[in-house]
Amino acid sequence: MKIGIFSECYHPIANGVVASIDALCDGVRAAGHDAFVVAPSGSSAVCVPSLPLPTRTAYRLVLPLLDRRARAHVRSYDVIHTHSPFVTGWMGARLARRFSIPLVFTYHTQLEEYAHYVPFERKTTRRAATTLTRTYANLADTVIVPTSAMESRLRGLGVTAPIAVIPTGIDVERFVAGRRNETLRERLGATKLILLVSRLAREKNIELAIQALAGLEDCVHLVLAGDGPARGALEGAAQAAGVERRVHFLGHVPREELPDLYASSDAFVFPSFTETQGLVLAEALVAGLPIVAVDTPQSRDVLDGHGLLVSPRPDAVGFGLREALTMQRGQSAAHLALKQFSLRLQADRTIEIYQGLLAERRTA
């Protein structure tokens, strides 16, 4: 099969969507099929025209245009799999309809939780985001979600299209093989390290982790792996809480270096409640780290009884972290992650959907 992967963002952008696309492409290709990324990026198989945005960002303004050669390439695809309900998503949907190609859509983002980025009235923006999600998802032959919680959410929004729950996979073997780096711990001057891996953005609720740190002993430090538009605000929050010396901003950490970072930490904190899954939760599970996460349906789905689920209050998160720092690494959690979040499992279940849709088209 030839699969077209349509996305609004791809390398050099580093986020959960890009990581998910890479994981899917690797799995599809390992199974003997072809995967072609269609995105506004020079590293994609088909580069969609785009313009730079008037801000310092790697994201671009996508233009819904493909030349004759690119359209001919898309026409050869057996399945179109979109990863955005925006420009590339609608482009993929239009081409799928024109060329009678099955359309699959992976729901990565709760758009209404990002309303603060749009300079309009909040309720109106959230309502528009909900309408966009429902309308676009109902165009698909199958919608893929990473957790059962997101299936329930989409049904609640009025999505009637078939939905398949397929967790986004990670390179389990790589994260199991992480090695503890004592040099890093000594350089930070910490007896206990709490790790948070995330894009630094308002919707990730990272300030909650900083506030929780203020209630812990001075020997406990928080390491933030990631970068983003909220870094300055978070540095200010650390200073206001009096923990600026115990919060370490590492900036962007290459994925190949993350396993050692997990292995070098004593606990993992996950304060976000806007994720559809949270790849980093699966990574922390594989590494066997004690986990403290804000209690959400999707976090419950991913952790499946492992980790500590707490309310989104600094004292509750702090209490959970204090307990987590007394716990040992959990091998049972690593076995859970191996069964649920392997790249092979994600690829096999997604390929089954592709093949089922193609069989339905042939029968019709």
C-alpha positions as CSV (number, residue, x, y, z in Angstrom):
1,M,0.0,0.0,0.0
2,K,1.0,3.6,-0.5
3,I,-0.2,5.8,2.4
4,G,-0.3,9.6,2.2
5,I,0.3,11.3,5.6
6,F,-1.1,14.9,5.5
7,S,0.0,17.2,8.3
8,E,0.1,20.9,9.1
9,C,3.5,20.5,10.8
10,Y,6.5,18.3,10.3
11,H,10.3,18.5,10.9
12,P,12.0,20.8,12.0
13,I,9.1,21.3,14.4
14,A,9.3,19.0,17.4
15,N,6.1,18.1,19.1
16,G,3.8,15.2,19.9
17,V,2.1,15.3,16.4
18,V,5.4,15.0,14.6
19,A,6.6,12.3,16.9
20,S,3.4,10.4,16.3
21,I,3.7,10.7,12.5
22,D,7.3,9.5,12.7
23,A,6.3,6.5,14.7
24,L,3.5,5.7,12.3
25,C,5.7,6.1,9.2
26,D,8.4,3.9,10.7
27,G,5.9,1.2,11.6
28,V,4.1,1.3,8.2
29,R,7.5,1.1,6.3
30,A,8.7,-1.7,8.6
31,A,5.6,-3.7,7.6
32,G,6.6,-3.4,3.9
33,H,4.3,-0.5,2.8
34,D,5.1,3.1,1.6
35,A,4.4,6.2,3.7
36,F,4.7,9.7,2.1
37,V,4.4,12.8,4.2
38,V,2.6,15.7,2.7
39,A,3.4,18.8,4.7
40,P,4.8,22.4,4.5
41,S,8.4,21.1,5.1
42,G,11.3,20.5,2.9
43,S,11.9,17.1,4.6
44,S,8.4,15.8,3.5
45,A,7.8,13.7,0.4
46,V,5.5,16.3,-1.0
47,C,6.2,19.9,0.1
48,V,3.0,22.0,0.3
49,P,3.6,25.7,-0.4
50,S,3.6,27.9,2.7
51,L,4.6,31.3,4.0
52,P,6.4,32.3,7.2
53,L,4.3,33.6,10.0
54,P,5.0,37.1,11.4
55,T,6.3,35.6,14.6
56,R,9.4,33.7,15.7
57,T,8.1,30.2,15.1
58,A,8.8,27.2,12.9
59,Y,5.1,26.9,12.1
60,R,4.1,28.3,8.7
61,L,1.0,29.6,6.9
62,V,0.0,26.8,4.6
63,L,-1.3,27.5,1.1
64,P,-3.8,24.9,-0.2
65,L,-2.0,24.5,-3.5
66,L,-0.4,21.5,-5.2
67,D,1.1,21.5,-8.7
68,R,0.1,18.9,-11.3
69,R,3.1,16.6,-10.4
70,A,2.2,16.6,-6.7
71,R,-1.5,15.9,-7.4
72,A,-0.5,13.0,-9.6
73,H,1.6,11.6,-6.8
74,V,-1.3,11.9,-4.4
75,R,-3.6,10.2,-6.9
76,S,-1.4,7.1,-6.6
77,Y,-2.0,6.7,-2.9
78,D,-4.2,3.9,-1.6
79,V,-5.2,5.7,1.6
80,I,-5.0,9.4,2.7
81,H,-4.4,9.8,6.4
82,T,-4.7,13.3,7.8
83,H,-3.4,14.6,11.1
84,S,-4.9,18.1,11.2
85,P,-8.4,19.6,10.6
86,F,-6.8,22.7,9.2
87,V,-5.5,23.5,5.7
88,T,-3.7,20.2,4.9
89,G,-6.5,18.3,6.5
90,W,-9.1,19.8,4.2
91,M,-6.7,19.5,1.2
92,G,-6.4,15.7,2.0
93,A,-10.2,15.4,2.4
94,R,-10.8,17.1,-0.9
95,L,-8.3,15.0,-2.8
96,A,-9.6,11.8,-1.1
97,R,-13.1,12.6,-2.4
98,R,-11.9,13.6,-5.9
99,F,-9.8,10.4,-6.4
100,S,-12.1,8.1,-4.4
101,I,-9.4,7.3,-1.8
102,P,-10.3,6.2,1.8
103,L,-9.8,9.0,4.3
104,V,-8.5,8.3,7.8
105,F,-8.1,11.1,10.4
106,T,-6.1,11.0,13.6
107,Y,-7.5,13.3,16.3
108,H,-4.4,14.6,18.1
109,T,-5.5,17.9,19.7
110,Q,-8.4,19.2,21.7
111,L,-8.6,22.4,19.8
112,E,-11.0,24.2,22.2
113,E,-8.2,24.0,24.8
114,Y,-6.1,26.3,22.6
115,A,-8.6,29.1,22.4
116,H,-6.3,31.5,24.2
117,Y,-4.0,31.7,21.1
118,V,-6.8,33.3,19.1
119,P,-7.5,37.0,19.6
120,F,-11.3,36.6,19.8
121,E,-13.9,36.1,22.5
122,R,-13.1,32.8,24.3
123,K,-16.5,31.1,24.2
124,T,-17.0,31.9,20.5
125,T,-13.6,30.5,19.7
126,R,-14.2,27.3,21.7
127,R,-17.5,26.9,20.0
128,A,-15.9,27.4,16.6
129,A,-13.2,24.8,17.4
130,T,-15.8,22.3,18.5
131,T,-17.7,22.8,15.2
132,L,-14.6,22.4,13.2
133,T,-13.6,19.2,15.0
134,R,-17.1,17.7,14.6
135,T,-17.5,18.7,10.9
136,Y,-14.1,17.5,9.9
137,A,-14.1,14.2,11.8
138,N,-17.5,13.3,10.2
139,L,-15.9,13.5,6.8
140,A,-13.5,10.6,7.6
141,D,-14.1,7.0,6.8
142,T,-12.5,6.2,10.2
143,V,-11.3,8.5,13.0
144,I,-8.3,7.3,15.1
145,V,-8.0,8.4,18.7
146,P,-5.3,7.5,21.2
147,T,-7.5,6.8,24.2
148,S,-11.0,5.7,25.1
149,A,-11.5,9.0,26.8
150,M,-11.1,10.8,23.5
151,E,-13.6,8.5,21.8
152,S,-16.1,9.5,24.4
153,R,-15.2,13.1,24.0
154,L,-15.7,13.0,20.2
155,R,-19.1,11.3,20.6
156,G,-20.1,14.0,23.0
157,L,-19.2,16.6,20.4
158,G,-21.5,14.9,17.9
159,V,-19.0,12.8,15.8
160,T,-20.8,9.9,14.2
161,A,-18.0,8.5,12.0
162,P,-16.5,5.2,13.0
163,I,-13.8,5.6,15.7
164,A,-10.9,3.3,16.5
165,V,-8.8,3.6,19.7
166,I,-5.1,3.1,18.9
167,P,-2.6,4.5,21.3
168,T,0.3,6.3,19.7
169,G,3.4,4.1,19.9
170,I,6.9,4.9,21.2
171,D,10.3,3.2,20.8
172,V,9.9,1.0,23.9
173,E,13.3,-0.7,23.6
174,R,15.0,2.7,23.4
175,F,13.4,4.0,26.6
176,V,14.0,0.8,28.5
177,A,17.7,1.1,27.7
178,G,18.2,4.6,29.2
179,R,21.2,5.0,31.4
180,R,21.5,7.0,34.6
181,N,23.8,10.1,34.2
182,E,25.3,11.0,37.6
183,T,27.2,13.8,36.0
184,L,24.0,15.6,35.2
185,R,22.6,15.2,38.7
186,E,25.9,16.5,40.2
187,R,25.9,19.5,37.9
188,L,22.4,20.4,38.9
189,G,23.2,20.0,42.6
190,A,20.1,17.9,43.3
191,T,19.6,15.0,45.6
192,K,16.2,14.3,44.0
193,L,15.2,15.1,40.5
194,I,11.6,15.5,39.2
195,L,11.3,15.4,35.4
196,L,8.7,17.2,33.2
197,V,9.0,16.8,29.5
198,S,6.7,19.2,27.6
199,R,6.4,22.0,25.2
200,L,6.5,25.1,27.3
201,A,3.1,26.6,26.6
202,R,0.2,27.9,28.7
203,E,-2.1,25.0,28.0
204,K,0.4,22.5,29.4
205,N,-0.3,23.9,33.0
206,I,3.4,23.7,33.9
207,E,3.2,26.5,36.5
208,L,1.3,24.0,38.6
209,A,4.4,21.8,38.9
210,I,6.5,24.9,39.8
211,Q,4.1,25.9,42.5
212,A,4.1,22.3,43.9
213,L,7.9,22.3,44.0
214,A,7.8,25.3,46.4
215,G,6.3,23.0,49.0
216,L,9.0,20.4,48.8
217,E,12.4,20.2,50.4
218,D,15.3,22.2,49.0
219,C,17.1,19.1,47.9
220,V,14.3,18.4,45.3
221,H,14.8,20.0,41.9
222,L,12.5,20.2,38.9
223,V,14.0,19.6,35.4
224,L,12.0,21.0,32.4
225,A,12.9,19.4,29.1
226,G,11.4,21.3,26.2
227,D,11.0,24.8,24.9
228,G,8.1,27.1,23.9
229,P,6.5,30.5,24.1
230,A,5.8,30.3,27.8
231,R,9.4,29.9,28.9
232,G,9.8,33.5,30.0
233,A,6.5,33.4,32.0
234,L,7.6,30.1,33.6
235,E,11.0,31.5,34.6
236,G,9.1,34.4,36.2
237,A,6.8,32.0,38.0
238,A,9.8,30.1,39.4
239,Q,11.2,33.3,40.7
240,A,7.9,34.4,42.2
241,A,7.6,31.1,44.0
242,G,11.2,31.4,45.3
243,V,12.4,28.2,43.6
244,E,14.3,29.7,40.6
245,R,17.5,27.9,41.7
246,R,15.7,24.6,41.8
247,V,14.0,24.8,38.4
248,H,16.3,23.9,35.5
249,F,15.3,24.8,31.9
250,L,17.1,22.4,29.6
251,G,15.5,23.7,26.4
252,H,14.8,21.3,23.5
253,V,16.3,17.9,24.2
254,P,16.8,15.6,21.1
255,R,14.6,12.5,21.3
256,E,17.7,10.2,21.3
257,E,18.9,11.8,24.6
258,L,15.5,11.5,26.4
259,P,15.9,7.9,27.6
260,D,19.0,8.8,29.6
261,L,17.2,11.8,31.0
262,Y,14.3,9.6,32.2
263,A,16.8,7.1,33.7
264,S,18.6,9.9,35.5
265,S,15.4,11.2,37.2
266,D,13.6,10.0,40.4
267,A,10.0,10.9,39.5
268,F,7.9,12.3,36.7
269,V,5.2,15.0,36.9
270,F,2.5,15.5,34.3
271,P,0.3,18.6,35.1
272,S,-1.4,18.9,31.7
273,F,-5.1,18.2,31.3
274,T,-5.4,19.1,27.6
275,E,-3.7,16.1,26.0
276,T,-5.4,13.4,24.0
277,Q,-2.9,10.9,25.3
278,G,0.4,12.3,26.4
279,L,3.3,10.4,24.7
280,V,5.6,11.4,27.6
281,L,3.4,9.4,30.0
282,A,4.1,6.3,28.0
283,E,7.8,7.1,27.9
284,A,7.9,7.6,31.7
285,L,6.0,4.3,32.2
286,V,8.6,2.5,30.0
287,A,11.4,4.0,32.0
288,G,9.7,2.7,35.2
289,L,9.5,6.2,36.8
290,P,7.1,6.9,39.6
291,I,4.5,9.2,38.0
292,V,2.3,12.0,39.4
293,A,-0.3,13.2,36.9
294,V,-3.3,15.5,37.1
295,D,-6.4,13.2,37.2
296,T,-8.1,13.2,33.8
297,P,-9.9,10.5,31.9
298,Q,-7.1,10.3,29.3
299,S,-4.3,10.0,32.0
300,R,-6.3,7.2,33.6
301,D,-6.5,5.4,30.3
302,V,-2.7,5.7,29.7
303,L,-1.6,4.8,33.2
304,D,-4.1,2.0,33.7
305,G,-3.7,1.8,37.5
306,H,-0.1,2.9,37.6
307,G,1.2,6.2,38.9
308,L,-0.5,8.7,41.3
309,L,-3.5,10.7,40.0
310,V,-4.1,13.9,41.9
311,S,-6.3,17.0,41.7
312,P,-4.9,20.1,39.9
313,R,-3.9,21.9,43.1
314,P,-0.3,22.7,44.1
315,D,-0.7,21.0,47.5
316,A,-2.1,17.8,45.9
317,V,0.6,17.6,43.3
318,G,3.2,18.3,46.0
319,F,1.8,15.6,48.2
320,G,1.9,13.1,45.3
321,L,5.5,14.0,44.4
322,R,6.6,13.6,48.0
323,E,5.2,10.1,48.0
324,A,6.5,9.3,44.5
325,L,10.1,10.2,45.6
326,T,9.9,7.4,48.2
327,M,8.9,4.8,45.6
328,Q,11.1,2.4,43.6
329,R,11.0,2.2,39.8
330,G,8.2,-0.1,38.6
331,Q,9.0,-2.9,36.2
332,S,5.3,-3.8,35.9
333,A,4.6,-0.4,34.4
334,A,7.3,-1.0,31.8
335,H,5.6,-4.3,30.9
336,L,2.3,-2.5,30.5
337,A,3.8,0.0,28.2
338,L,5.4,-2.7,26.1
339,K,2.0,-4.3,25.6
340,Q,0.1,-1.1,24.9
341,F,2.5,1.4,23.3
342,S,4.8,-0.5,21.0
343,L,5.4,0.9,17.5
344,R,4.6,-2.5,16.0
345,L,1.2,-2.6,17.7
346,Q,0.3,1.0,16.5
347,A,1.4,0.1,12.9
348,D,-0.4,-3.3,12.8
349,R,-3.7,-1.9,14.1
350,T,-3.6,1.1,11.7
351,I,-2.7,-1.0,8.7
352,E,-5.7,-3.2,9.6
353,I,-7.9,-0.2,9.3
354,Y,-6.3,0.8,5.9
355,Q,-6.9,-2.7,4.6
356,G,-10.4,-2.9,5.9
357,L,-11.4,0.4,4.2
358,L,-9.8,-0.7,0.9
359,A,-11.7,-4.0,1.1
360,E,-14.9,-2.1,1.6
361,R,-14.2,0.1,-1.4
362,R,-13.5,-3.0,-3.6
363,T,-16.7,-4.6,-2.5
364,A,-18.7,-1.5,-3.1
